[in-house]
């Protein structure tokens, strides 16, 4: 029995390919004025209007975009605190406990991950990181380290103002990234076109990792699910492949109902 291996919110899931029609790149989704909060919008594909659902939301998680925006906001707050503690360390001559290495703070770790992603420069996303974030973020950490190594009496107001300027430029760069997050979604996320009672539905996942062949006897759709806590998805069994723990899943009748309600509105 063949399964598609999908990754969502850093978790590994297996979905039977029986009803999967194709896998596409992240589409340009048209939002709906009135719809369920679980339906992101619609796309036009092969002369069909297809509703789009994010599997993250079916599982109760925030969307990929929401996750990244929250990360940017946290990075802003972290660096505001960084500068406050930096100035406090200078004025009070006390130890500075934050990282002076731009690669070891949370933002730096994320930047290195993005820059190591060969496909993440879709439409120039990593170019924005290179021009709008990295120079200012590196300067903040490196100039901060240089100033901490000086005697306080040798520091000038100009040098302190420069640190605040690096901070402001880093935060402005993060805001710009937030406005362009759709560029990252376009290469990271993927769309699975799935047949639900004769209706094509698009399910957004973080990525598709490949296909797996499993013994059908280990995937009994009539068996009790491992978890009944989610009204939209049942987890049926778990498997180990190399270092990955994967859960086989199926959509519940509630997803069918969600699609039926959308279809009724669409026809009306």
Secondary structure, 3 states (H helix, E strand, C coil): CEEEEEEECCEEEEEEHHHEEEEEECCCCECCCCCCCCEEEEEEECCEEEEEEEHHHHCCCCCHHHHHHHHHHHHHHHHHHHHHHHHHHHHHCCCCCCCCCCCCCHHHHHHHHHHCCCCCCHHHHHHHHHHHHHHHHHHHHHHHHHHHCCCHHHCCHHHHHHHHHHHHHHHHHHHHHHHCHHHHHHHHCEEEEEEECCEEEEEEECEEEEEEECCHHHCCCCCCCCECCCCCEEEEEEEEECCEEEEEEEECHHHHHHHHHHHHHHHC
